[in-house]
Amino acid sequence: MSHPLNIVVIDDHPLMRKGIIQYLSVDPQFKVVGEANNGAQGLEVCSELEPDIVLLDLNMKGLSGLDTLKLLRENQITSTIIILTVSDAKQDVIRLINAGADGYLLKDMEPEQLHIQLRKAANGEQVMSESLRPFLQCLNENDEFDSKLAALTKRERQTLAEIAKGSSNREVANRLNITEGTVKVHVKSLLKKMQAKSRVELTVMYLEHSS
């Protein structure tokens, strides 16, 4: 590594933020060039400094880590963005990676592991706490589900949403102002396109991927 990696830390907990900065400063391969205590400030700092790596907390007051990440990507921030958080919730991991995060690390990791993971990230690797790696399989499943969903017509998507609420064919027909016969046609098409064997399986698929 010919020059230190420039890093910005975005975290609304002062003690945690200062601790991370202090720990990174002991290694000459890392240089913390900026910090922010909220998402809006983080966007300003990153736009100005264009760091190599951004360490971003998830649960922050005001703009959440997810909202901040989306803003950073919308504003063409190409830095490697790594989520550093206490949340090991599957849905958080999937949402953040899908929104453009390059990695997801837990704050309970051993301190020396942070240096190792940042070096990997600098080399273009996706970094992930070991306990969260099984969730990567869900990312592939989500991609497959999204492609199936994209193949549905608007009316089929509306029918699917109603089925997921537990609505009967008659209730779906009344809410969408169509005949029960048309609902049956949509359900048959949904089962085929979504590769599901029953309405129950359709509901489970829909609820799992929309949660």
N, C-alpha and C positions, 0 to 999 in steps of 0.2 A: 504494500500500500504506500504510494509515493507521498500522499499528503493526508493529514487528519480528516476524518469524516466529520463534516459539519452537521450538527444535530440541533433540532428545536424540540423542546419539551412543552407539551400542552397538558396541564393538569390543574384542576381548581383547588387541590389540597396543597397549601404552601409547604407543609412539612415533607410530604411525599415528593413534591416537585424538587425541592432543594436537596433532598436526600439522593434522588436520581442524578441530579446535576453533579453533586459532590462525588458520587461514586464513579461517574463517567470521567470526571476530570483527572482521576488517578492514572488513566491509560492515555499515553500520548497519541494513540491512534484515533482518539475521539476528541472533538472540540465542540462544546455546547456554545452555539453562537446566538441563541435566543431562547426565550421562554414566554409562556403566556398562561394566564389563570382562567381563561375562558375561550370559547370557540371563536368568537368574533375577533378577539385580539390575536388569537392564533392564526387566523386567516391573514390578518395584516402583516404579522411577523413573517409568515412563510412566503407571502407575495413579495415582500421586500428582500428577504435573505436567500430564498430558493435553496434551502438546505439539502444535503444528501439524504438525510433521514429525519422523519418526524415521529416522535413518540407521543401517542395520543391517548388520553384517558377516555373511557367510555361514559361513565356516569358523572356528568358535570351539570351544574346549575345553568339555567339558560339554554344555550345550544348544547344538545347532547353530543357525545362523540360521533354518533352516526350522522347527525345533521352537519356537524363540523366536517366530517370526512366527505360528505356529498358536496359541500360548498368548496372544499379544497379541490376536488376533482373537477367540479364545474368551472372553477377559475383557472383550470389548466396547470395546477400545481403537480409537477411530475415527480416530486420527491418520493422516496420509498416511505410509505406510511405504515407504521406498526402500532396496533392497538395494544396498550399496556394497561390491564384492568384487573379487577378482582372477580369479574363475572365469568363463570365457566358454563353459562347457559347455552345450550345448543343453538337456540334461535338467534342469540346475539352473535355467535361465531359465524353462522351462515349469513346473516344480514350484513355484517361488516365486511366479510370477504366478498360477497356479491356486490357491495357498494364500492369496492375498489381498494380495500386494505390489502397490503402486501404481506401482512403477518398478524398473528394474534397471540400475545404472551400474557401469562398470568403474573400478578404482582407477588405471589407467594413463591416464585422461583428463587433458586439460589443466586445470590448476587453475581458470582463469576459467570453464571450461565447467560446473563444479559450481554456481557461482552462477546461471548461466543456467538450468540444469536445475531447480534448486530453485525458482526463480521460476515456471517453467512448472508444476511440480508443485503449487505453491500456488494456481495458477489452475485446478486440476482436470485438468490434462493428464497422460496416462500418459507417463513419461519413460523412455527406453531408449537405451543407447549405440548409435550408428549401426550398428556391426558386428553387433549382435544383432537388429536389426529383422526380418531374414528369418525368425527363429524365431517371430514372431507368427503367421505362416501356420500353423505347426504347432499353435498353440493352437486355431485354428478346426478343424483336422483332428482334434485330440483331442476337442473337444466333439462332433463328428459321430460319432467312434468310440464315445465314452461313451454317446451316445443309442442307438446300435445295440446296444451291450452290455447296456444296461438292458432292451431288449426280449426278451432271451434268457431261457429258463427256467433254473432252477437246474441241471438235468441237461445242458442244452445248454452252459452255461458250463463245467461239469465236463468235458464231451466236448471242448470247445475247448482247455482247458488241457492235456488229455492229447494231443491232436493236435499241439499246439505242442511237446511233448516228443519228437515223432517216433514216437509209438505207432501200431501198426497197429490195424485195427478189432478184431481178436481180442484184442489187449492192452488196448484201451480197455474192451471188453466184460468181460474178466476183472477189471480193476481197479474197475470201477463195478458189477460184479455184474449185468450186463444181457446180453441176447443180441446177437449180431453184427448181426442184422436191425434191432434197435432202434438200434444205433450208426449204421447206414447211414441210418436215418430222421433221426437227430439231425444227421448230417453234411449231408444234403440240406437240412435246415431252416437250418443254419448258413450254408451257401453262399448261400441266398436272403436271409436276414435281414442278413447282413454284406456282401452284394453283392460276393462273391468268386467267382472263376472256378475255383479249385482249392484243395485242401488246403494246398498250398505257400503260396498267397496268404493263406489264413487264418492260417497260422503266422507269416508275415512281419508281417501286421497286428497280431497279438496280441503278438508279441515286441517290435515297435517301440514299442507304446503301454504296455507293462508294464515297460519298462527304466527 
